[in-house]
Amino acid sequence: MISPIFNDNFRKKFHELLTWRRDVRRFRTDPVDETILDDCLQMACQGPSVGNSQPWRFVRIQNSERRDKLTDYFKAENKKALSDFDGEEAALYARLKLSGLQEAPVQISVFADINTDIGKGLGSKTMPETKIYSVIAAIQILWLALRSHDIGLGWVSILPPEKMAGLLDVDTNWVFVGHLCIGHPEEQADTPELVKEGWQERLPMDRFLLQR
Amino acid sequence: MISPIFNDNFRKKFHELLTWRRDVRRFRTDPVDETILDDCLQMACQGPSVGNSQPWRFVRIQNSERRDKLTDYFKAENKKALSDFDGEEAALYARLKLSGLQEAPVQISVFADINTDIGKGLGSKTMPETKIYSVIAAIQILWLALRSHDIGLGWVSILPPEKMAGLLDVDTNWVFVGHLCIGHPEEQADTPELVKEGWQERLPMDRFLLQR
């Protein structure tokens, strides 16, 4: 196979894809095309993984009782998180919509199978956490692939990791990484909601780059 | 701003980008265009982060003594890792090239500032590890952005995390996430080296997708 050519036009669109990728919390409830979802999950599985260990485990929640339980977990954890803030910050925090657990038509919890035999442990002896990192890379690719189809993804991290394998009846040695709400966004945006709401600005890259 | 349109042509090229993104270990030594590198790091900083905490810290290693020390660390850890394998597997492992620490012109260690005030802790109370996950997402974007310019990235995870902040004279509370070798690859490829070498095949996505 001959290596493809990526030109300025492609790079410009790719940059737009990054600029218009949001952590979506406001979803329409109409379904997502299953073929597109499948294609995007396939692309996620093309992501890099330490020793080619492919430790990503996608658990799609179809059962509405499980989804309700997840919503209960989220509410309980979010209440605890709110108690960290006072005054105006608490008021703003309480106003923020932080999940699409009830609206988004597709709900996928993601785990890392850190004990997988796949890849024979290559590259992860010194830093076993790289198995989890591989799963994050796959999620990031899924996020961009979905966005290229105008589909939004919202990552819910306000959930109790220790309860997730039990709720979803999966191997209790799997590490819960995050829960993804997927669906058509109410609107597309180029600015994060936390920036719009005045919670936290984006800072320039040179602040995060050091020379040694 | 009006949301951009992503068409089939863009999606096809984006899929090619994923297919031809490799964990590169064989680099040419000629320099990378600094403007392109800068642009790609900017794009990485457009990645999602929990509570918009922007916890990514990129530490570019310019000092050759530090690079040599890093190579020593890698060799020591890799020797330990090799001792996990026997017979044919050990012989194959020993043959694999697992880093471009000496050849790649750009060397960047990446850390997560897990105690940053940026974002006021929103979203990371229940799962503090999401700060680290945000850094992984940024690295994945950097990887793809560089590939769109035909530049390769190789992630070295065979390094002692506890020694990295000291070696690079950064905040010892930062979590070392990974070391990136960046440069022009000797060749572009659509197949991972671990697949070519017979270490580990890619497995189909449906094996990693569960319904609950």
Interface residues (C-beta under 8 A of the other chain):
Chain A: M1 S3 P4 F6 F10 R11 K13 F14 H15 E16 L17 L18 T19 W20 R21 D23 D38 L41 Q42 M43 A44 C45 Q46 G47 P48 V50 G51 N52 S53 Q54 W56 R57 F58 V59 R60 I61 Q62 N63 R66 E77 K80 A81 D84 F85 E89 Y93 L96 L98 I118 G119 K120 G121 L122 G123 S124 K125 T126 M127 E129 T130 I132 Y133 I136 A137 I139 Q140 I141 W143 L144 A145 R147 S148 H149 D150 W155 S157 I158 L159 P160 P161 L168 D169 V170 V177 G178 Q188 D190 P192 L194 V195 W199 Q200 E201 R202 L203 M205 F208 L209 L210 Q211 R212
Chain B: M1 S3 P4 F6 F10 R11 K13 F14 H15 E16 L17 L18 T19 W20 R21 D23 D38 L41 Q42 M43 A44 C45 Q46 G47 P48 V50 G51 N52 S53 Q54 W56 R57 F58 V59 R60 I61 Q62 N63 R66 E77 K80 A81 D84 F85 E89 Y93 L96 L98 I118 G119 K120 G121 L122 G123 S124 K125 T126 M127 E129 T130 I132 Y133 I136 A137 I139 Q140 I141 W143 L144 A145 R147 S148 H149 D150 W155 S157 I158 L159 P160 P161 L168 D169 V170 V177 G178 Q188 D190 P192 L194 V195 W199 Q200 E201 R202 L203 M205 F208 L209 L210 Q211 R212
